[in-house]
Amino acid sequence: MPKTSAVLRLLLLSTSSLLVCSPLSVQAASALSQGSQVGETAPAGAVSTGRYPDLFAEAGYARPDVEAKIQTAFQQLFHGDLATQAVYYEAGSNADGPLAYIHDVNNDDVRSEGISYGMMIAVQLGRKREFDALWNWAMTHMYQRDPAHPAYGYFAWSVRTNGTINDPMPAPDGEEYMITALYFAAARWGSGQDLYDYRAQADRLLRNVLHREAITGQTMHGQMTAINLFDHQSKMVRFTPDVKNAEHTDASYHLPAFYEVWARVGPQADRAFWHEAAQASRDYLATSANPKTALTSDYGNFDGTPWAAPWRSDSAADFRYDAWRSGMNWSVDWSWWAQDRRQVAMSNRLQAFFVSQGLDAYQSLYTLSGKPLGGGHMTGLVATNAVTSLAATDPQRLAFVRALWALPVPAGPQRYYNGMLYLMALLHCSGDFRAWLPNPSP
């Protein structure tokens, strides 16, 4: 999509009114950055300056070619051949309008993660119809409405394409991306009514995430007790609200860039918590990243140590598919908010490790110390590694961007996860993945 000027990006037309985004002033961003390093003030990030890094331009690619590449990827993954290319599937309509889902083709299910990624991609590209259809499907088939159910107020993380629930409990990264996408939609398009009152829906979900009380009840897996999605003491996202495993986390669920958005536009009473949660996640990621490789484990404890979950005792403490996203998360946080210089060193360390493994040949699964565990050279990891160039400073950073550029749009059975990460990485690396901030709530 064409890059607009910083002034024009602040003027967002909705169907009924003119909304003005409220980026932070440089002075405010500087004040908030105190403490990321003792005696040091971080530079202003992209949210306050309005200048989002265009890594493709740095790597020598022309803007028309970048725009064409993004549109090609979107058209293939959202509107390509349903048998071999697309992950976006239209599914009729209901009283609230069109319905659509993102299909994990390989596992033949619909995941809250995928719906949330699809919503985020749609709002970044200004595709309101696709956004609304995905949101409608999520609320129709995934949202848990029974006040007696332990998952009440959350989204089932896995559902069949016909809407039958596979597992009613949430995977919190789905809620995190949906909430943030809804706030961005409110800024880009304005809020409508009921289901499409994006701002009110985001506020409601965010209150549930932080404040929902414990509920004990029957589920398809037996009796369960579930609580909120963020631990109040550590100020960290939980792996699950199921109390049996609620005192654990997942590094790839830590999204400090999003928490800073919530701290500015979410419910007023909780904004201080979200500021603190952002810093808690920065500290967690810095602690959990291996000091040699910067790799993180899939699952972890709140103290930053790996967690070998009983059902994945042979793999959960390694760098695997979830953990691909950790470096992307801290690098986007640096690009947007520039509050923790450790993230620069972490991205440099992570990229140096993958260079040592062969830029065109590194595997996708490793122990945290860097022992290869196979998995092949996967598009999704190439994509997230390219995004770490937002924080990296070593000259090799652009080699990761060029590696992403050289890849085709994912197709075939593995196109869901690889494709979503690929398209989001194109948006990040082109400067087109932005924090669209509505006016703060009173």
C-alpha positions in Angstrom: 0.0 0.0 0.0 1.3 3.5 -0.7 3.3 5.2 2.0 1.6 8.4 3.2 3.2 11.4 4.9 3.3 11.6 8.7 0.6 14.3 8.6 -1.7 12.3 6.3 -1.4 9.2 8.5 -2.9 11.1 11.3 -6.1 11.9 9.4 -8.3 8.8 9.3 -11.7 8.9 7.6 -14.5 6.8 9.0 -17.9 6.5 7.5 -19.4 8.9 9.9 -16.7 11.1 11.3 -13.1 12.3 11.1 -10.9 10.7 13.6 -7.5 12.0 14.6 -4.8 9.6 15.8 -2.9 10.7 18.8 0.8 9.7 18.6 2.9 10.3 21.6 5.1 13.4 21.6 8.8 12.8 21.6 9.0 14.3 25.0 6.4 11.9 26.4 8.1 8.9 24.9 11.4 10.0 26.3 10.0 10.4 29.8 8.5 6.9 29.6 11.8 5.4 28.5 13.6 6.2 31.7 14.8 3.2 33.5 15.3 0.9 30.5 19.0 1.4 31.1 20.4 3.1 34.2 21.4 6.7 33.4 20.4 6.4 29.7 17.4 7.7 27.7 16.3 5.6 24.7 15.6 7.4 21.4 12.1 8.0 20.4 10.3 5.1 18.7 8.2 5.0 15.5 4.9 5.6 17.3 6.0 9.0 18.5 7.9 10.1 15.4 5.4 8.6 12.8 8.4 7.2 10.9 8.2 3.4 10.7 11.4 1.8 9.4 11.3 0.6 5.8 13.8 -2.2 5.8 13.1 -3.1 2.2 14.0 0.4 1.1 17.3 0.1 3.1 17.9 -3.1 1.2 17.5 -1.4 -2.1 14.0 -2.4 -3.2 11.8 0.1 -5.0 8.6 1.1 -3.3 6.3 0.0 -6.2 7.9 -3.4 -6.0 7.4 -3.6 -2.3 3.7 -2.7 -2.6 3.2 -5.2 -5.4 4.8 -7.9 -3.3 2.6 -7.2 -0.3 -0.6 -7.2 -2.5 0.4 -10.4 -4.2 0.9 -12.1 -0.9 -2.5 -10.8 0.4 -4.4 -11.8 -2.7 -2.9 -15.3 -2.7 -3.4 -16.0 1.0 -6.8 -14.4 1.3 -8.3 -14.8 -2.2 -6.2 -17.4 -4.0 -7.1 -20.9 -4.9 -8.8 -22.6 -2.0 -7.2 -25.9 -2.5 -3.6 -24.8 -2.7 -3.1 -21.1 -1.8 -5.7 -19.5 0.4 -6.1 -19.6 4.2 -9.0 -17.2 4.3 -12.3 -18.9 3.6 -15.6 -17.2 3.3 -18.4 -19.1 5.2 -21.7 -17.5 4.4 -23.3 -14.9 6.6 -25.6 -14.4 9.6 -27.6 -11.6 11.1 -24.4 -9.7 11.8 -23.1 -9.9 8.2 -20.5 -12.0 6.3 -18.5 -14.7 8.0 -15.0 -16.0 7.3 -12.2 -17.9 9.0 -8.5 -18.5 8.7 -7.9 -22.2 8.1 -4.9 -24.1 9.5 -4.8 -26.4 6.5 -2.3 -28.9 7.9 -4.2 -29.5 11.1 -7.7 -28.9 9.6 -8.9 -26.5 12.2 -9.5 -22.8 12.9 -7.3 -21.2 15.6 -7.8 -18.0 17.6 -4.2 -17.3 16.7 -5.0 -17.4 13.0 -8.2 -15.4 13.3 -6.3 -12.8 15.2 -3.5 -12.7 12.7 -6.0 -12.3 9.9 -7.7 -9.4 11.7 -4.4 -7.7 12.3 -3.3 -8.1 8.6 -6.7 -6.8 7.5 -6.7 -3.7 9.6 -3.1 -2.9 8.6 -4.0 -3.1 4.9 -7.3 -1.3 5.3 -9.4 -4.3 4.4 -12.6 -3.7 6.5 -14.8 -6.4 4.9 -12.3 -9.2 5.6 -11.7 -7.8 9.1 -15.4 -7.8 10.0 -16.0 -11.2 8.5 -13.2 -12.7 10.6 -14.4 -10.9 13.8 -18.0 -12.1 13.2 -16.8 -15.7 12.8 -14.8 -15.5 16.0 -17.7 -14.1 18.0 -20.1 -16.6 16.5 -18.1 -19.8 16.8 -15.2 -19.2 19.2 -16.4 -16.8 21.9 -17.5 -18.5 25.1 -20.7 -16.9 26.3 -21.8 -19.3 29.1 -21.2 -17.5 32.5 -20.8 -20.9 34.2 -18.1 -22.1 31.8 -14.5 -21.8 32.9 -13.6 -20.2 29.5 -16.4 -17.6 29.8 -15.3 -14.3 28.1 -12.5 -15.9 26.1 -12.1 -17.5 22.7 -11.8 -21.3 22.1 -8.3 -21.7 20.8 -9.2 -24.6 18.3 -12.5 -25.0 16.5 -13.4 -27.1 13.4 -14.3 -25.3 10.2 -18.0 -26.0 10.9 -17.8 -24.3 14.3 -17.6 -27.4 16.5 -15.2 -26.7 19.3 -12.1 -28.9 19.7 -10.9 -27.2 22.9 -12.9 -24.4 24.6 -9.9 -23.0 26.5 -8.0 -19.9 25.2 -4.5 -19.5 23.9 -3.9 -15.9 25.1 -2.0 -14.7 22.1 -5.2 -14.9 20.2 -6.9 -12.5 22.6 -3.9 -10.2 22.6 -3.8 -9.8 18.8 -7.6 -9.5 18.6 -7.8 -6.8 21.2 -5.1 -4.8 19.6 -6.5 -5.2 16.1 -9.9 -3.9 17.4 -8.3 -0.8 18.8 -6.5 -0.2 15.5 -9.8 -0.7 13.7 -11.5 1.9 15.9 -8.8 4.4 14.9 -8.8 3.6 11.1 -12.5 3.2 10.5 -14.3 4.5 13.6 -16.5 2.3 15.8 -19.9 1.1 14.6 -22.7 -0.5 16.7 -23.0 -3.6 18.7 -20.6 -6.3 17.4 -18.8 -3.6 15.3 -18.3 -1.1 18.1 -14.6 -2.0 18.0 -13.6 0.2 20.8 -16.2 -1.1 23.2 -15.5 -4.7 22.2 -11.8 -4.2 22.8 -12.3 -2.6 26.2 -14.6 -5.4 27.3 -12.2 -8.1 26.2 -9.3 -6.3 27.9 -11.1 -6.1 31.2 -11.8 -9.8 31.0 -8.2 -10.6 30.3 -7.1 -8.8 33.4 -10.0 -9.0 35.8 -12.1 -12.1 35.1 -12.6 -14.0 38.3 -12.2 -17.7 38.9 -14.9 -20.0 37.5 -15.1 -23.7 38.2 -17.3 -25.8 36.0 -17.6 -28.6 33.6 -15.9 -28.7 30.2 -15.5 -31.3 27.5 -12.4 -32.4 29.3 -14.0 -32.6 32.7 -14.2 -30.2 35.6 -11.8 -27.3 35.5 -11.1 -24.0 37.2 -9.9 -21.1 35.2 -8.9 -17.5 36.1 -7.7 -14.4 34.3 -5.1 -14.4 31.5 -2.5 -12.1 33.2 -0.9 -12.8 36.5 -1.3 -9.7 38.7 1.9 -10.3 40.8 4.4 -10.9 38.0 2.3 -8.8 35.5 2.9 -11.4 32.8 0.7 -13.2 30.4 -0.2 -16.8 31.4 0.3 -19.8 29.2 -3.3 -20.7 30.1 -6.0 -19.6 32.6 -6.4 -23.3 33.7 -5.2 -23.1 37.3 -3.3 -26.4 36.9 -0.9 -24.7 34.5 -1.6 -21.0 35.1 1.7 -20.2 36.8 3.6 -20.6 33.5 4.0 -18.5 30.4 5.1 -18.6 26.8 7.8 -16.2 25.6 6.1 -15.8 22.2 2.9 -14.5 24.0 4.9 -11.6 25.5 3.9 -8.6 23.4 5.2 -5.4 25.1 4.5 -3.3 22.0 0.8 -4.1 22.3 0.7 -3.5 26.1 2.0 0.0 25.5 -0.9 0.5 23.1 -3.3 -0.7 25.8 -1.7 1.6 28.4 -2.7 4.5 26.2 -6.1 3.6 24.9 -7.5 0.8 27.1 -9.7 1.3 30.1 -8.4 4.1 32.2 -8.3 2.2 35.5 -5.9 -0.4 34.1 -3.4 1.7 32.1 -0.8 1.8 34.8 -0.8 -2.0 35.0 -0.3 -2.3 31.2 2.7 0.1 31.4 4.2 -2.1 34.1 3.3 -5.3 32.1 5.2 -4.0 29.1 8.4 -3.6 31.2 7.8 -6.9 32.9 7.7 -8.6 29.5 10.8 -6.8 28.4 12.6 -8.1 31.4 11.2 -11.6 30.9 12.3 -11.7 27.3 15.8 -10.5 28.2 16.1 -13.1 31.0 14.7 -16.0 29.0 16.7 -15.4 25.8 19.8 -17.6 25.9 23.0 -15.6 26.6 24.8 -17.2 23.7 22.1 -17.7 21.0 19.2 -15.4 22.2 16.9 -18.4 21.5 13.9 -18.8 23.8 12.0 -21.9 24.8 8.4 -22.5 23.6 7.1 -22.7 27.2 8.6 -21.0 30.3 8.2 -20.2 34.0 7.7 -16.6 35.2 11.3 -16.5 36.3 12.5 -16.9 32.7 13.6 -20.5 33.0 12.3 -23.1 30.4 9.2 -25.2 31.3 9.1 -28.8 30.1 5.3 -29.1 30.2 4.3 -32.7 31.1 2.6 -33.3 27.8 5.6 -32.0 25.8 8.4 -32.9 28.2 10.7 -33.7 25.3 10.3 -30.5 23.4 8.6 -27.6 25.3 11.9 -26.4 26.8 13.5 -26.1 23.3 13.3 -23.4 20.6 10.4 -24.5 18.4 7.5 -23.2 16.5 6.0 -20.9 19.1 9.4 -19.5 20.0 10.0 -18.4 16.4 8.0 -15.3 17.3 9.9 -14.1 20.4 12.6 -12.2 18.5 9.9 -10.5 16.3 8.0 -9.4 19.5 11.0 -7.7 21.1 12.2 -6.2 17.9 8.8 -4.6 17.1 8.7 -3.3 20.6 12.0 -1.6 20.1 10.9 -0.2 16.7 7.7 1.2 18.1 8.7 2.4 21.6 12.5 2.3 21.9 12.5 1.8 25.6 14.9 -1.1 26.2 18.4 -1.2 24.5 18.8 -4.8 25.5 16.5 -5.6 22.6 19.2 -4.4 20.2 21.8 -6.7 21.6 19.4 -9.6 21.7 18.5 -9.2 18.0 22.2 -8.9 17.1 22.9 -12.0 19.1 20.0 -13.9 17.5 21.0 -13.0 14.0 24.7 -13.8 14.7 23.6 -17.3 15.8 21.6 -17.9 12.6 24.4 -16.6 10.4 26.7 -19.2 12.1 24.2 -21.9 11.1 24.2 -20.8 7.4 21.9 -18.1 6.3 20.3 -20.2 3.6 20.4 -23.5 5.5 19.6 -23.0 9.2 17.1 -25.4 10.7 13.9 -24.4 12.4 14.3 -26.3 15.7 17.1 -26.0 18.2 18.0 -26.5 21.8 18.5 -23.1 23.6 22.3 -23.6 23.4 22.1 -24.0 19.6 22.1 -27.7 18.9 20.1 -28.4 15.7 17.0 -30.5 16.1 15.9 -30.6 12.5 12.7 -29.2 11.2 14.1 -27.9 7.9 14.6 -24.3 6.7 11.1 -22.8 7.2 9.5 -19.7 5.7 7.9 -18.7 9.0 11.3 -18.5 10.8 12.9 -16.7 7.9 10.1 -14.2 8.2 10.4 -13.6 11.9 14.2 -13.4 11.7 13.8 -10.6 9.0 11.6 -8.7 11.5 14.4 -8.8 14.1 16.3 -6.5 11.7 14.1 -3.7 13.1 16.2 -3.8 16.2 19.5 -5.3 15.0 22.4 -3.0 14.1 25.0 -5.3 12.6 25.5 -5.0 8.8 24.2 -8.5 8.3 20.7 -7.4 9.3 19.8 -6.6 5.7 20.8 -10.1 4.6 17.9 -11.4 6.7 15.6 -8.9 4.9 16.8 -10.0 1.5 16.3 -13.6 2.5 12.6 -12.9 3.2 12.3 -11.0 -0.1 13.6 -14.0 -2.0 11.0 -16.4 -0.7 7.7 -17.1 -2.6 4.3 -16.8 -1.0 3.8 -20.0 1.0 1.5 -22.5 -0.6 0.5 -26.1 0.0 -0.4 -27.9 3.2 2.0 -25.8 5.4 0.8 -22.4 4.2 -1.2 -21.3 7.3 1.5 -20.6 9.9 4.2 -19.9 7.4 1.9 -17.7 5.4 0.6 -15.6 8.2 4.1 -14.9 9.6 5.3 -14.2 6.0 2.7 -11.6 5.3 3.0 -9.9 8.7 6.8 -9.8 8.2 6.3 -8.1 4.8 4.2 -5.5 6.5 6.8 -5.0 9.4 9.7 -4.8 7.0 8.0 -2.3 4.7 7.0 0.1 7.5 3.3 -0.7 6.9 2.6 -2.5 10.2 1.7 0.5 12.4 0.2 1.3 15.7 -3.1 3.0 14.8 -4.0 4.8 18.0 -7.5 6.2 18.6 -8.0 9.1 20.9 -7.6 7.9 24.5 -10.8 7.1 26.4 -11.7 9.6 29.1 
